[in-house]
């Protein structure tokens, strides 16, 4: 059945845009580069938030809230940080509108701010300015704080969920007494993100570190998780930064150690965003619509009754009410779609488009036979199943679907990580069989930049626990001790 | 024990400010009028969000997210709306910073926006512009959407939680086919707010309607809940607006009805904010610190061990672990404060300051006797209780505390609602025994304004289901059919 969506093999980018719109996930707003997240899309974000928030709390973090607006002078204090974000900042300059002589609403020039304010693109500066007041001694450390917030980066080229001027995210900002502790925190949060990606989004990721060129502006080290989309492009799904003492020095945040000596505080920051919704869509969906992993699907099971007479519907309803109660005990969400304004076929198509993992159809014949028809979204297979023990069967199937979606993505990635030893081969594969390309590189920013300029491929990461292997840089032939992962990326 | 907080009888306003800081709830930020909500304060907001969000979902609402920035032209489309908010808008005019010749970071004048963008003070305009695309027919109605977001109103006089330039809130925006439905929604959400205030915040509220002068900018009718603080000032704790067809007309949102006729859509909006945290503090707390109703307290029970030797602590710990398990089954949160850096007395003072409803102290003698000492924060009473059945006793006490805090606030309000029949008496009471003053008013905006100018008292609301009673306006002597509630307010 056609949903009016272009095939992803024909135009992957267009397929994504149409799917986001048709599946009621989001739409563009009249504000350039900003999107409206519709209820169905937002409910996935809410599920992600709930899971991540628990993971953060289980690792000792608390939430707090810091101001949206950052004084320009703060923003400028850490040199590489402002360098990285200055070109994409929304700037507040006035605090009042007024009616002009013609009755038009205009900016009131009498209400010009003494100092311009920046809408946060990230909150390191305002937070480290605050931490100065919170930290005197080692007893005040560590500080383990997270913030759920909106941020703004004035992007020139935008794409829904993946790159928008405003987006929603969480940003963790922690303060520690030693570099070792801060690095351990950075790595712990990378593990949390990888766990979340693999076990909830069903998205296999490579954990690694960025090259200096690709680091967060102000970080000494940036760790990341990288995922592969179905078109062979990579997507950075989360980052965790070891910030060293850069922000503590910029904002003069010192503490007295156990040894009574004064030192600057060590910092980390880490974040994931609504971009993950884009990753979820791009990684698993197909030409018929979304394919959502059951653990994050807003509706896990939908029941569509098939009937002619009201009394048939009554029978079906009685059965579905019992099933609903059983599923609720298992924490499985179920929707019973009794609308009489839509035919069963239209409902099937709608839930396929929206990626509901399991569909249960029940007709009068089923009621006589004590059966239902179960249809899986991921494999598009159907089975006729007994009504007896159906809740258990559904629970089991949802687990199978979650595992299967992960396995499919895992196998796809395995097929699309290729070791490459020559630059010609590298360029050929980027066009013919894009994916992660594992290649030797001489370790210089110049070579990295040249490859990027010539091929649009970047070093996605140096995988953690990378195998050491003698080789030669594919571009310069200089010696190299390990392969790194290249790809074109979102 | 002195916490270094001024007495509330001496200076209520200063008491509030000091309490907010000392209890680690929040602090001012360097951005004028914006505050930093610290983890302890934010955890109360998280509890409020969880309860309200469930209430909204139980009444059929879904969450969504709309852009932070609103084009100035949208903002100007509803005349009284822009009138109401134009004077307190943060305006974004540029989207880039740059280095000038001297290396200073400055606004890049080449990156001036064609149209200025307003940071949302509320989202009616951007949302109704969006609803135009969502609504064609009565089948698309109702739309029941809520948003959790930050908003900004450039306030000249600010006070933490109660009035800040940026605040966190939820804003519901619903669309309906008929005025009746929209009014029913407006009233339903007022009931939800009143239920939340009374049963969770332990805060008795008066439900009522605003006079035209005090209505939300763009509303046909504004419903509110009004609470009384301990200094006799009123505080508006939530509002629910019937917007009529004003925004539908401003944004051309029409629908085809069942009768096939085209009509404008009917609207409501409703919101509560982090202001409720201010209300919670102001309504219940005392000179020793916060008094939190158990249902919203981040920590409901704290256990402080009193011991000299490590083996004593081991015994106590073993017992507390068992208690913790029992309380977790009852969904009661418990903190066991084993820190050896603080003495028991310091811990007692800290949890008193932070308003933890119940404190359990256990010493070696208690372990021998099978007892504990239980101390209530609200009444400051202590009891020695058997360890046997302690979880049940705690559960019961928490319920008693919740009820007692409510009753105390209810009795205080009952003592401070006074019927007044003369303007002299009215003015005298405002100074001598402030509270809600129930008085006759001639129903004109001019009289209302004059009373406000002369006394700083405003009409807080016309209570719902108000008793009809013939009388004379206390100021003009003109006839009146009902009393309304006046007060000085936050």
Interface residues (C-beta under 8 A of the other chain):
Chain A: X27 X29 X30 X31 X34 X35 X36 X37 X38 X39 X42 X43 X45 X46 X62 X63 X64 X65 X66 X67 X68 X69 X70 X71 X72 X74 X75 X76 X82 X86 X87 X88 X89 X90 X91 X92 X93 X94 X95 X96 X97 X98 X99 X105 X107 X116 X117 X118 X119 X126 X129 X130 X133 X139 X145 X149 X150 X152 X154 X166 X168 X341
Chain B: X27 X29 X30 X31 X34 X35 X36 X37 X38 X39 X42 X43 X45 X46 X62 X63 X64 X65 X66 X67 X68 X69 X70 X71 X72 X74 X75 X76 X82 X86 X87 X88 X89 X90 X91 X92 X93 X94 X95 X96 X97 X98 X99 X105 X107 X116 X117 X118 X119 X126 X129 X130 X133 X139 X145 X149 X150 X152 X154 X166 X168 X341
